Amino acid sequence: MNSRPVTIDEYIAGFSGEVRVILNKIRSTVRDAAPEATETINYQIPTFTLNGNLVHFAAFKNHIGFYPTPSGMSAFAGELSAYKGAKGSVQFPLDQPIPYDLIARIVRFRVVENKQKSGKKK
């Protein structure tokens, strides 16, 4: 990608082949799990927001980075332990099946979490 994307469509268009297919499937998985969320680009990567950042995702040479925040990571630590990750991120290797069902469950967890946080602020 030569220019900075402004939309998720532009971000995904910067990739080809199977990576584009995977990115589109992750996008639709997140949309289905969080229909109220808004799409944007933050940190130059696709982001969904709902009462704050919900999740981010990005494509790299050998993996898809998925960023569900530290709470999203810890809530699914057992299932995510098979993947490389850090405090708030996980790497899904491109040479392995992407766990779309797990992504959907993490997103639904984050929706509930963000809605609860929003309710406490009022």
MARLUMVEX-680266 format. One record per atom (N, C-alpha, C): residue number from 1; x, y, z; atom name; residue in three letters. Coordinates in nm, 2 decimals. Each point is the difference from the previous one (the first is absolute). Layout:
N
SITE    k       u       v       w   a    r
SITE  NUM       X       Y       Z  CA  ALA
...
This chain:
122
SITE    k       u       v       w   a    r
SITE    1    0.08   -0.12    0.00   N  MET
SITE    1   -0.08    0.12    0.00  CA  MET
SITE    1    0.09    0.12    0.00   C  MET
SITE    2   -0.03    0.09   -0.09   N  ASN
SITE    2    0.09    0.12   -0.02  CA  ASN
SITE    2   -0.06    0.12    0.08   C  ASN
SITE    3   -0.13    0.01    0.00   N  SER
SITE    3   -0.06    0.12    0.07  CA  SER
SITE    3   -0.08   -0.05    0.13   C  SER
SITE    4   -0.02    0.09    0.09   N  ARG
SITE    4   -0.07   -0.04    0.12  CA  ARG
SITE    4   -0.15   -0.01   -0.03   C  ARG
SITE    5   -0.06   -0.11    0.04   N  PRO
SITE    5   -0.14   -0.02   -0.03  CA  PRO
SITE    5   -0.09    0.09    0.09   C  PRO
SITE    6   -0.11    0.04   -0.05   N  VAL
SITE    6   -0.09    0.08    0.07  CA  VAL
SITE    6   -0.12   -0.09    0.05   C  VAL
SITE    7   -0.03   -0.10   -0.08   N  THR
SITE    7   -0.11   -0.09    0.03  CA  THR
SITE    7    0.05   -0.14    0.01   C  THR
SITE    8   -0.08   -0.09    0.06   N  ILE
SITE    8    0.03   -0.14    0.00  CA  ILE
SITE    8    0.00   -0.06   -0.14   C  ILE
SITE    9   -0.09    0.05   -0.09   N  ASP
SITE    9    0.00   -0.04   -0.14  CA  ASP
SITE    9    0.14    0.02   -0.06   C  ASP
SITE   10    0.05    0.13    0.02   N  GLU
SITE   10    0.13    0.03   -0.06  CA  GLU
SITE   10    0.11   -0.09    0.06   C  GLU
SITE   11   -0.01   -0.02    0.13   N  TYR
SITE   11    0.11   -0.09    0.06  CA  TYR
SITE   11    0.00   -0.14   -0.06   C  TYR
SITE   12   -0.12   -0.06   -0.01   N  ILE
SITE   12   -0.01   -0.13   -0.06  CA  ILE
SITE   12    0.04    0.00   -0.14   C  ILE
SITE   13   -0.03    0.10   -0.08   N  ALA
SITE   13    0.03    0.01   -0.14  CA  ALA
SITE   13    0.15    0.00   -0.02   C  ALA
SITE   14    0.08    0.03    0.10   N  GLY
SITE   14    0.14    0.00   -0.01  CA  GLY
SITE   14    0.07   -0.13    0.00   C  GLY
SITE   15   -0.08   -0.11    0.02   N  PHE
SITE   15    0.05   -0.13    0.00  CA  PHE
SITE   15   -0.06   -0.08   -0.11   C  PHE
SITE   16    0.06   -0.12   -0.03   N  SER
SITE   16   -0.05   -0.08   -0.11  CA  SER
SITE   16   -0.03   -0.14    0.05   C  SER
SITE   17   -0.07   -0.07   -0.09   N  GLY
SITE   17   -0.02   -0.15    0.02  CA  GLY
SITE   17   -0.06   -0.04    0.13   C  GLY
SITE   18    0.06   -0.10    0.06   N  GLU
SITE   18   -0.06   -0.06    0.12  CA  GLU
SITE   18    0.00    0.09    0.12   C  GLU
SITE   19    0.10    0.09    0.01   N  VAL
SITE   19    0.00    0.10    0.11  CA  VAL
SITE   19   -0.12    0.09   -0.01   C  VAL
SITE   20   -0.04    0.04   -0.12   N  ARG
SITE   20   -0.12    0.09   -0.01  CA  ARG
SITE   20   -0.12   -0.08    0.04   C  ARG
SITE   21   -0.01   -0.13   -0.04   N  VAL
SITE   21   -0.12   -0.08    0.04  CA  VAL
SITE   21   -0.01   -0.01    0.15   C  VAL
SITE   22    0.12   -0.03    0.06   N  ILE
SITE   22    0.00   -0.01    0.15  CA  ILE
SITE   22   -0.04    0.13    0.07   C  ILE
SITE   23    0.05    0.11   -0.05   N  LEU
SITE   23   -0.03    0.13    0.06  CA  LEU
SITE   23   -0.15    0.03   -0.01   C  LEU
SITE   24   -0.06   -0.03   -0.12   N  ASN
SITE   24   -0.14    0.02   -0.02  CA  ASN
SITE   24   -0.08   -0.09    0.09   C  ASN
SITE   25    0.04   -0.12    0.02   N  LYS
SITE   25   -0.07   -0.09    0.09  CA  LYS
SITE   25    0.01    0.04    0.15   C  LYS
SITE   26    0.12    0.05    0.04   N  ILE
SITE   26    0.01    0.05    0.14  CA  ILE
SITE   26   -0.09    0.12    0.01   C  ILE
SITE   27    0.00    0.09   -0.10   N  ARG
SITE   27   -0.09    0.12    0.01  CA  ARG
SITE   27   -0.15   -0.04    0.01   C  ARG
SITE   28   -0.04   -0.10   -0.08   N  SER
SITE   28   -0.14   -0.04    0.01  CA  SER
SITE   28   -0.03   -0.07    0.13   C  SER
SITE   29    0.10   -0.08    0.05   N  THR
SITE   29   -0.02   -0.07    0.13  CA  THR
SITE   29   -0.02    0.11    0.11   C  THR
SITE   30    0.08    0.10    0.00   N  VAL
SITE   30   -0.01    0.11    0.10  CA  VAL
SITE   30   -0.13    0.07   -0.01   C  VAL
SITE   31   -0.04    0.03   -0.12   N  ARG
SITE   31   -0.13    0.07   -0.03  CA  ARG
SITE   31   -0.11   -0.08    0.06   C  ARG
SITE   32    0.00   -0.13   -0.03   N  ASP
SITE   32   -0.11   -0.09    0.04  CA  ASP
SITE   32   -0.01   -0.01    0.16   C  ASP
SITE   33    0.12    0.00    0.06   N  ALA
SITE   33    0.01   -0.01    0.14  CA  ALA
SITE   33   -0.03    0.13    0.07   C  ALA
SITE   34    0.02    0.11   -0.07   N  ALA
SITE   34   -0.02    0.14    0.06  CA  ALA
SITE   34   -0.07    0.09   -0.10   C  ALA
SITE   35   -0.12   -0.03   -0.03   N  PRO
SITE   35   -0.07    0.08   -0.10  CA  PRO
SITE   35   -0.01    0.15    0.03   C  PRO
SITE   36    0.00    0.04    0.13   N  GLU
SITE   36   -0.01    0.14    0.03  CA  GLU
SITE   36    0.14    0.07   -0.01   C  GLU
SITE   37    0.11   -0.07   -0.02   N  ALA
SITE   37    0.13    0.06    0.00  CA  ALA
SITE   37    0.02    0.08   -0.13   C  ALA
SITE   38    0.09    0.10    0.02   N  THR
SITE   38    0.03    0.09   -0.11  CA  THR
SITE   38    0.14   -0.04   -0.06   C  THR
SITE   39    0.01    0.00   -0.13   N  GLU
SITE   39    0.13   -0.03   -0.06  CA  GLU
SITE   39    0.08    0.13   -0.02   C  GLU
SITE   40    0.13   -0.01    0.03   N  THR
SITE   40    0.09    0.11   -0.02  CA  THR
SITE   40    0.14   -0.05   -0.03   C  THR
SITE   41    0.10    0.09   -0.02   N  ILE
SITE   41    0.14   -0.04    0.00  CA  ILE
SITE   41    0.06    0.07    0.12   C  ILE
SITE   42    0.06   -0.07    0.09   N  ASN
SITE   42    0.08    0.06    0.11  CA  ASN
SITE   42    0.14   -0.07   -0.01   C  ASN
SITE   43    0.10    0.07    0.03   N  TYR
SITE   43    0.14   -0.06    0.00  CA  TYR
SITE   43    0.03   -0.05   -0.14   C  TYR
SITE   44   -0.07    0.05   -0.11   N  GLN
SITE   44    0.02   -0.04   -0.13  CA  GLN
SITE   44   -0.05   -0.14   -0.03   C  GLN
SITE   45   -0.08   -0.06    0.08   N  ILE
SITE   45   -0.06   -0.13   -0.02  CA  ILE
SITE   45   -0.15    0.00    0.03   C  ILE
SITE   46   -0.07   -0.10   -0.06   N  PRO
SITE   46   -0.14   -0.01    0.02  CA  PRO
SITE   46   -0.04   -0.01    0.15   C  PRO
SITE   47   -0.10    0.08    0.04   N  THR
SITE   47   -0.04    0.01    0.14  CA  THR
SITE   47   -0.15    0.00    0.00   C  THR
SITE   48   -0.06   -0.07    0.10   N  PHE
SITE   48   -0.14    0.01    0.03  CA  PHE
SITE   48   -0.01    0.07    0.14   C  PHE
SITE   49   -0.09    0.10    0.01   N  THR
SITE   49   -0.02    0.07    0.12  CA  THR
SITE   49   -0.15   -0.02    0.05   C  THR
SITE   50   -0.02    0.00    0.13   N  LEU
SITE   50   -0.13    0.00    0.06  CA  LEU
SITE   50    0.02    0.04    0.14   C  LEU
SITE   51   -0.03    0.12    0.03   N  ASN
SITE   51    0.03    0.06    0.14  CA  ASN
SITE   51    0.15   -0.01    0.02   C  ASN
SITE   52    0.08    0.03   -0.10   N  GLY
SITE   52    0.14   -0.01    0.01  CA  GLY
SITE   52    0.05   -0.11   -0.10   C  GLY
SITE   53    0.13   -0.02    0.00   N  ASN
SITE   53    0.06   -0.10   -0.09  CA  ASN
SITE   53   -0.05   -0.14    0.04   C  ASN
SITE   54   -0.04   -0.08   -0.10   N  LEU
SITE   54   -0.06   -0.13    0.03  CA  LEU
SITE   54    0.11   -0.10   -0.04   C  LEU
SITE   55    0.04   -0.01   -0.13   N  VAL
SITE   55    0.11   -0.08   -0.05  CA  VAL
SITE   55    0.06    0.06   -0.12   C  VAL
SITE   56    0.13   -0.04   -0.02   N  HIS
SITE   56    0.07    0.04   -0.12  CA  HIS
SITE   56    0.05   -0.13   -0.07   C  HIS
SITE   57    0.03    0.01   -0.13   N  PHE
SITE   57    0.07   -0.11   -0.07  CA  PHE
SITE   57    0.08    0.05   -0.11   C  PHE
SITE   58    0.10   -0.08   -0.04   N  ALA
SITE   58    0.10    0.05   -0.10  CA  ALA
SITE   58    0.06   -0.13   -0.06   C  ALA
SITE   59    0.04    0.02   -0.13   N  ALA
SITE   59    0.07   -0.10   -0.07  CA  ALA
SITE   59    0.15    0.02    0.00   C  ALA
SITE   60    0.08   -0.10    0.02   N  PHE
SITE   60    0.15    0.01   -0.01  CA  PHE
SITE   60    0.04   -0.11   -0.09   C  PHE
SITE   61    0.13   -0.01   -0.02   N  LYS
SITE   61    0.06   -0.10   -0.10  CA  LYS
SITE   61   -0.04   -0.14    0.03   C  LYS
SITE   62    0.00   -0.04    0.13   N  ASN
SITE   62   -0.02   -0.14    0.03  CA  ASN
SITE   62   -0.12   -0.02    0.10   C  ASN
SITE   63   -0.07    0.10    0.04   N  HIS
SITE   63   -0.11   -0.01    0.09  CA  HIS
SITE   63   -0.10    0.11   -0.01   C  HIS
SITE   64   -0.11   -0.02    0.07   N  ILE
SITE   64   -0.10    0.10    0.02  CA  ILE
SITE   64    0.01    0.04    0.15   C  ILE
SITE   65    0.02    0.13    0.02   N  GLY
SITE   65    0.00    0.04    0.14  CA  GLY
SITE   65   -0.14    0.04    0.04   C  GLY
SITE   66   -0.04   -0.05    0.11   N  PHE
SITE   66   -0.14    0.03    0.06  CA  PHE
SITE   66    0.03    0.06    0.13   C  PHE
SITE   67   -0.07    0.12    0.03   N  TYR
SITE   67    0.03    0.08    0.12  CA  TYR
SITE   67   -0.13    0.02    0.08   C  TYR
SITE   68   -0.04   -0.09    0.09   N  PRO
SITE   68   -0.12    0.01    0.08  CA  PRO
SITE   68    0.02    0.06    0.13   C  PRO
SITE   69    0.10    0.07    0.03   N  THR
SITE   69    0.04    0.06    0.13  CA  THR
SITE   69    0.05   -0.10    0.09   C  THR
SITE   70    0.07    0.03    0.11   N  PRO
SITE   70    0.04   -0.10    0.10  CA  PRO
SITE   70   -0.11   -0.08    0.06   C  PRO
SITE   71   -0.12    0.07    0.02   N  SER
SITE   71   -0.11   -0.08    0.07  CA  SER
SITE   71   -0.05   -0.10   -0.10   C  SER
SITE   72   -0.01    0.03   -0.13   N  GLY
SITE   72   -0.04   -0.10   -0.09  CA  GLY
SITE   72    0.09   -0.12   -0.01   C  GLY
SITE   73    0.13    0.03    0.01   N  MET
SITE   73    0.10   -0.10    0.00  CA  MET
SITE   73   -0.01   -0.09    0.13   C  MET
SITE   74   -0.01    0.06    0.11   N  SER
SITE   74    0.00   -0.08    0.12  CA  SER
SITE   74   -0.13   -0.08    0.02   C  SER
SITE   75   -0.11    0.05   -0.05   N  ALA
SITE   75   -0.13   -0.08    0.01  CA  ALA
SITE   75    0.01   -0.13   -0.09   C  ALA
SITE   76    0.08    0.00   -0.10   N  PHE
SITE   76    0.01   -0.11   -0.09  CA  PHE
SITE   76    0.14   -0.06    0.00   C  PHE
SITE   77    0.07    0.02    0.11   N  ALA
SITE   77    0.14   -0.04    0.01  CA  ALA
SITE   77    0.03   -0.15   -0.04   C  ALA
SITE   78   -0.09   -0.09    0.05   N  GLY
SITE   78    0.02   -0.14   -0.03  CA  GLY
SITE   78   -0.01   -0.03   -0.15   C  GLY
SITE   79   -0.10    0.06   -0.07   N  GLU
SITE   79   -0.01   -0.03   -0.14  CA  GLU
SITE   79    0.10    0.07   -0.08   C  GLU
SITE   80    0.05    0.12    0.05   N  LEU
SITE   80    0.10    0.08   -0.08  CA  LEU
SITE   80    0.14   -0.05    0.03   C  LEU
SITE   81    0.02   -0.09    0.10   N  SER
SITE   81    0.13   -0.05    0.03  CA  SER
SITE   81    0.08   -0.07   -0.11   C  SER
SITE   82   -0.08   -0.05   -0.10   N  ALA
SITE   82    0.06   -0.07   -0.11  CA  ALA
SITE   82    0.07    0.10   -0.10   C  ALA
SITE   83   -0.02    0.13    0.02   N  TYR
SITE   83    0.05    0.10   -0.09  CA  TYR
SITE   83    0.10    0.09    0.07   C  TYR
SITE   84    0.09    0.06   -0.08   N  LYS
SITE   84    0.09    0.10    0.05  CA  LYS
SITE   84   -0.08    0.13    0.03   C  LYS
SITE   85    0.03    0.06    0.11   N  GLY
SITE   85   -0.07    0.12    0.03  CA  GLY
SITE   85    0.07    0.09    0.11   C  GLY
SITE   86   -0.06    0.11    0.03   N  ALA
SITE   86    0.05    0.08    0.10  CA  ALA
SITE   86   -0.12    0.04    0.09   C  ALA
SITE   87    0.02    0.10    0.09   N  LYS
SITE   87   -0.10    0.04    0.09  CA  LYS
SITE   87   -0.14    0.03   -0.06   C  LYS
SITE   88    0.00    0.07   -0.12   N  GLY
SITE   88   -0.13    0.03   -0.06  CA  GLY
SITE   88   -0.01   -0.04   -0.14   C  GLY
SITE   89    0.08   -0.10   -0.04   N  SER
SITE   89    0.00   -0.04   -0.14  CA  SER
SITE   89    0.03   -0.14   -0.02   C  SER
SITE   90   -0.04   -0.06   -0.12   N  VAL
SITE   90    0.02   -0.14   -0.03  CA  VAL
SITE   90    0.04    0.00   -0.15   C  VAL
SITE   91    0.08   -0.10   -0.04   N  GLN
SITE   91    0.04   -0.02   -0.14  CA  GLN
SITE   91   -0.06   -0.13   -0.05   C  GLN
SITE   92   -0.08    0.01   -0.10   N  PHE
SITE   92   -0.06   -0.12   -0.06  CA  PHE
SITE   92    0.08   -0.02   -0.13   C  PHE
SITE   93    0.08   -0.11    0.00   N  PRO
SITE   93    0.09   -0.03   -0.12  CA  PRO
SITE   93   -0.09   -0.02   -0.13   C  PRO
SITE   94    0.06    0.05   -0.11   N  LEU
SITE   94   -0.07   -0.01   -0.12  CA  LEU
SITE   94    0.00   -0.14   -0.06   C  LEU
SITE   95    0.09   -0.08    0.05   N  ASP
SITE   95    0.01   -0.14   -0.05  CA  ASP
SITE   95   -0.09   -0.10    0.08   C  ASP
SITE   96   -0.08    0.06    0.09   N  GLN
SITE   96   -0.09   -0.08    0.08  CA  GLN
SITE   96   -0.14    0.05   -0.02   C  GLN
SITE   97   -0.11   -0.08    0.03   N  PRO
SITE   97   -0.13    0.06   -0.01  CA  PRO
SITE   97   -0.02    0.11    0.10   C  PRO
SITE   98   -0.07    0.10   -0.04   N  ILE
SITE   98   -0.03    0.12    0.09  CA  ILE
SITE   98   -0.12   -0.04    0.08   C  ILE
SITE   99    0.01    0.02    0.14   N  PRO
SITE   99   -0.11   -0.05    0.09  CA  PRO
SITE   99   -0.11    0.11    0.00   C  PRO
SITE  100   -0.08    0.01   -0.11   N  TYR
SITE  100   -0.11    0.10    0.00  CA  TYR
SITE  100   -0.10   -0.01    0.11   C  TYR
SITE  101   -0.03   -0.12    0.04   N  ASP
SITE  101   -0.10   -0.02    0.11  CA  ASP
SITE  101    0.06    0.06    0.13   C  ASP
SITE  102    0.13   -0.02    0.03   N  LEU
SITE  102    0.06    0.05    0.11  CA  LEU
SITE  102    0.00    0.16   -0.01   C  LEU
SITE  103    0.03    0.05   -0.11   N  ILE
SITE  103    0.00    0.15   -0.02  CA  ILE
SITE  103   -0.14    0.05    0.03   C  ILE
SITE  104   -0.10   -0.07   -0.05   N  ALA
SITE  104   -0.14    0.05    0.03  CA  ALA
SITE  104   -0.03    0.00    0.15   C  ALA
SITE  105    0.04   -0.11    0.07   N  ARG
SITE  105   -0.03    0.00    0.14  CA  ARG
SITE  105    0.08    0.10    0.08   C  ARG
SITE  106    0.12    0.03   -0.04   N  ILE
SITE  106    0.08    0.11    0.06  CA  ILE
SITE  106   -0.07    0.13   -0.02   C  ILE
SITE  107   -0.04    0.03   -0.12   N  VAL
SITE  107   -0.07    0.12   -0.03  CA  VAL
SITE  107   -0.13    0.02    0.08   C  VAL
SITE  108   -0.08   -0.11    0.01   N  ARG
SITE  108   -0.12    0.01    0.08  CA  ARG
SITE  108    0.03    0.03    0.14   C  ARG
SITE  109    0.11   -0.06    0.06   N  PHE
SITE  109    0.04    0.03    0.13  CA  PHE
SITE  109    0.04    0.15    0.01   C  PHE
SITE  110    0.07    0.05   -0.09   N  ARG
SITE  110    0.05    0.14    0.00  CA  ARG
SITE  110   -0.12    0.10   -0.01   C  ARG
SITE  111   -0.11   -0.04   -0.08   N  VAL
SITE  111   -0.12    0.08    0.00  CA  VAL
SITE  111   -0.06    0.01    0.13   C  VAL
SITE  112   -0.02   -0.11    0.07   N  VAL
SITE  112   -0.06    0.00    0.14  CA  VAL
SITE  112    0.09    0.09    0.09   C  VAL
SITE  113    0.13   -0.02   -0.01   N  GLU
SITE  113    0.09    0.07    0.09  CA  GLU
SITE  113   -0.01    0.15   -0.03   C  GLU
SITE  114    0.01    0.04   -0.12   N  ASN
SITE  114   -0.01    0.15   -0.03  CA  ASN
SITE  114   -0.13    0.06    0.04   C  ASN
SITE  115   -0.11   -0.08   -0.02   N  LYS
SITE  115   -0.13    0.05    0.04  CA  LYS
SITE  115   -0.01    0.02    0.15   C  LYS
SITE  116    0.06   -0.09    0.07   N  GLN
SITE  116    0.00    0.00    0.15  CA  GLN
SITE  116    0.08    0.12    0.05   C  GLN
SITE  117    0.11    0.03   -0.07   N  LYS
SITE  117    0.09    0.11    0.04  CA  LYS
SITE  117   -0.08    0.13   -0.03   C  LYS
SITE  118   -0.06    0.01   -0.11   N  SER
SITE  118   -0.08    0.12   -0.04  CA  SER
SITE  118   -0.11    0.02    0.10   C  SER
SITE  119   -0.07   -0.10    0.05   N  GLY
SITE  119   -0.11    0.02    0.09  CA  GLY
SITE  119    0.05    0.05    0.14   C  GLY
SITE  120    0.12   -0.04    0.04   N  LYS
SITE  120    0.06    0.04    0.13  CA  LYS
SITE  120    0.04    0.14    0.00   C  LYS
SITE  121    0.03    0.06   -0.12   N  LYS
SITE  121    0.05    0.14   -0.01  CA  LYS
SITE  121   -0.12    0.09    0.03   C  LYS
SITE  122   -0.12   -0.04   -0.03   N  LYS
SITE  122   -0.12    0.09    0.01  CA  LYS
SITE  122   -0.04    0.02    0.14   C  LYS
